[in-house]
Amino acid sequence: MKKLFLVVLALTCFTTVNAQDISENAIGLRLGDSDGFGAEISYQRGLRDNNRVEIDLGLRSGNGYDGFKLAGIYQWVWVLEGDFNWYAGVGGGIGSYSFDRPFNDNNDDSETFLFAAGNIGIEYNFDFPLQLSLDARPEFGFGDFRDDLDFDIALGVRYRF
């Protein structure tokens, strides 16, 4: 227990010494695999010097299906070097799928689900208001259609303001 306390104390000192002012707002796209519905609209709002919230909305519509996925992640941000940062966070969200199956007795197959998510990634903030990021988001779903662990990897491109 004493060692755990010392580790937590050391990490706290490290993060406060290396805290950096992050952008107050950033908006753009998070481009990932199909778990996040491909492209998501992504918004980040800075809360303190090294904390922010990220909200991502993925929409998908096609021949016979449509859906949405909304995720909210609370993130801690630390300086790696220069304009490179790394971040980690926790959160969750809600999503819904709807499939139109014309040759099935039940024509409408839809499911709403909840999920818990973690997040870890790196980002680079350019001298002009552009941010590029690469992150991984493991998600654990709760629902009939989505009741397993998914691993979403995405590239983020955001305008900072």
C-alpha positions in Angstrom: 0.0 0.0 0.0 2.9 2.3 0.8 4.5 1.7 -2.6 1.2 2.4 -4.4 0.8 5.7 -2.5 4.4 6.7 -3.5 3.7 5.8 -7.2 0.5 7.8 -7.2 2.3 10.8 -5.5 5.2 10.6 -8.1 2.7 10.5 -11.0 0.8 13.4 -9.6 3.9 15.5 -9.3 5.0 14.5 -12.8 1.7 15.5 -14.4 1.5 18.8 -12.6 5.1 19.8 -13.5 4.5 18.8 -17.2 1.0 20.3 -17.5 0.4 22.3 -20.6 -2.3 24.7 -21.7 -4.5 22.8 -24.2 -6.8 24.3 -26.7 -10.1 25.7 -25.4 -12.0 24.2 -28.3 -11.2 21.8 -31.3 -13.6 20.5 -33.9 -13.0 18.1 -36.8 -13.2 14.5 -37.8 -12.1 11.3 -36.2 -11.5 8.8 -39.0 -11.5 5.2 -37.8 -12.7 1.7 -38.6 -16.3 0.5 -38.8 -16.8 0.2 -35.0 -17.0 4.0 -34.9 -19.0 4.1 -38.2 -15.9 5.2 -40.2 -15.9 9.0 -39.8 -17.1 10.7 -36.7 -17.7 14.4 -36.0 -15.4 15.2 -33.1 -15.4 18.1 -30.6 -13.0 18.7 -27.8 -13.6 21.2 -25.0 -10.7 22.1 -22.7 -11.7 22.1 -19.0 -8.4 23.0 -17.3 -4.7 23.1 -18.2 -4.5 19.4 -18.8 -8.1 18.1 -18.8 -10.7 18.1 -21.5 -13.8 16.3 -22.7 -14.2 14.9 -26.2 -17.6 14.2 -27.8 -17.8 12.1 -31.0 -20.8 11.5 -33.2 -20.7 8.8 -35.8 -23.6 8.5 -38.4 -24.0 5.8 -41.0 -26.7 5.1 -43.5 -26.8 2.7 -46.4 -28.9 0.3 -48.4 -31.1 -1.4 -45.7 -29.4 -0.1 -42.6 -28.7 3.1 -40.6 -27.4 4.0 -37.2 -25.6 6.4 -34.9 -23.1 6.3 -32.1 -22.4 9.0 -29.6 -19.3 8.8 -27.3 -18.2 11.1 -24.5 -14.6 10.8 -23.1 -13.0 12.6 -20.3 -9.3 13.0 -21.1 -6.1 13.8 -19.2 -3.3 15.4 -21.4 0.4 15.3 -20.8 3.4 16.8 -22.7 5.6 14.3 -24.5 8.0 16.8 -26.1 7.5 20.2 -27.7 4.1 20.2 -29.4 3.6 16.4 -29.0 1.2 15.3 -26.3 -0.2 12.0 -25.1 -3.5 11.5 -23.5 -5.7 8.9 -21.8 -9.3 8.9 -20.8 -12.5 7.1 -19.8 -16.1 7.5 -20.8 -18.9 5.9 -22.5 -21.8 6.4 -24.9 -24.9 5.2 -26.6 -25.6 3.9 -30.1 -28.4 2.5 -32.2 -28.5 0.2 -35.3 -31.5 -0.4 -37.5 -31.5 -3.0 -40.3 -34.4 -3.4 -42.8 -34.5 -7.0 -43.7 -37.2 -7.4 -46.5 -37.1 -11.2 -46.7 -37.3 -11.8 -42.9 -40.5 -12.3 -40.9 -39.5 -9.4 -38.7 -38.7 -6.6 -41.3 -37.2 -4.2 -38.7 -34.2 -5.4 -36.7 -33.0 -2.6 -34.5 -31.0 -2.4 -31.3 -30.0 0.4 -28.9 -26.9 -0.2 -26.9 -24.7 1.4 -24.2 -20.9 1.1 -24.0 -18.1 1.9 -21.7 -14.9 3.1 -23.3 -11.2 3.9 -22.5 -9.0 6.0 -24.7 -5.2 6.4 -25.2 -3.4 8.3 -27.9 -0.9 10.9 -29.1 -1.4 14.2 -30.8 0.6 16.9 -32.5 -0.5 20.6 -32.3 0.9 22.6 -35.2 1.9 26.3 -34.9 -1.2 27.1 -36.9 -4.6 25.9 -35.6 -4.4 22.3 -36.7 -4.3 19.2 -34.5 -3.5 15.6 -35.7 -4.0 12.7 -33.4 -3.8 8.9 -33.4 -5.7 7.0 -30.7 -7.1 3.6 -29.6 -10.4 3.3 -28.0 -11.4 -0.1 -26.5 -15.2 -0.3 -26.0 -17.2 -2.8 -24.0 -20.8 -2.9 -25.3 -24.0 -3.7 -23.3 -26.9 -4.8 -25.6 -28.0 -7.8 -27.7 -26.4 -6.6 -30.9 -23.3 -5.1 -29.4 -22.3 -7.1 -26.2 -18.6 -7.6 -26.6 -15.2 -5.8 -26.6 -14.5 -3.7 -29.7 -11.2 -2.0 -30.4 -11.4 1.2 -32.4 -8.3 2.9 -33.8 -8.7 6.3 -35.4 -6.8 9.3 -36.9 -8.2 12.7 -35.7 -7.9 15.9 -37.7 -9.2 19.0 -35.8 -9.3 22.8 -36.1 -8.3 24.4 -32.8 -9.8 27.6 -31.6 
